[in-house]
């Protein structure tokens, strides 16, 4: 009977459901503010491990693209007005990120891949959307609940001769059935929000489609979308194409209000440090 009591206690934990900025109902067990110290620690470690670009033109270009997106996000979504730090890492890695607490990183490999400031803004709008939607806190909430559920299953099956085999199945089921689909939901939601954010800032939202087409060509062999935390670039481009019916009018309106970021693309390649093979 003790395992029944344990399972009951697991699901009596205080769990709150909230809505994301797109209206999606989601589980939140973690306060977003609690993510900030972890993000700051991770960001500090990255700056110590990675090579930070000292190229003035490259850093100016990054600031020119990112800062208008931050300003728009502050106005529309109430992101903090201070404490933002944008760092460019000199690496062939094609990546970028934004963390709770205002930490933004992008790699010169991505800046080399993007043909235009609008394409770079598509990625950075997407990454800022993760922060706006508090996806980090939501993902940690889902992970905690999954861990509790698997622990409860372990207690319930403690007298079962096939416990190890069943627990392995539960673990795989938790990974494929809960954690990864939520991550794909986050990516799709960030695509939608990011495309709208870039459009409101004055960047051409149609360039988000071109960017992901370039991503698809550069990615090489990819795992099936079913087991990937990121949607397939081809499927992603299709969804962004449909999104233009909403984002193009926002872009046109931003242009009328004089929102026209004029970012000068530095000479390529911007990457000077080659990745280790």
PyMOL commands that set and color helices and strands:
alter all, ss='L'
color gray80, all
select helices_A, chain A and resi 2-10+33-49+56-77+108-113+117-132+135-156+163-201+207-218+225-227+233-256
alter helices_A, ss='H'
color red, helices_A
select strands_A, chain A and resi 16-19+25-28+85-89+96-99+103-107
alter strands_A, ss='S'
color yellow, strands_A
deselect
rebuild
show_as cartoon
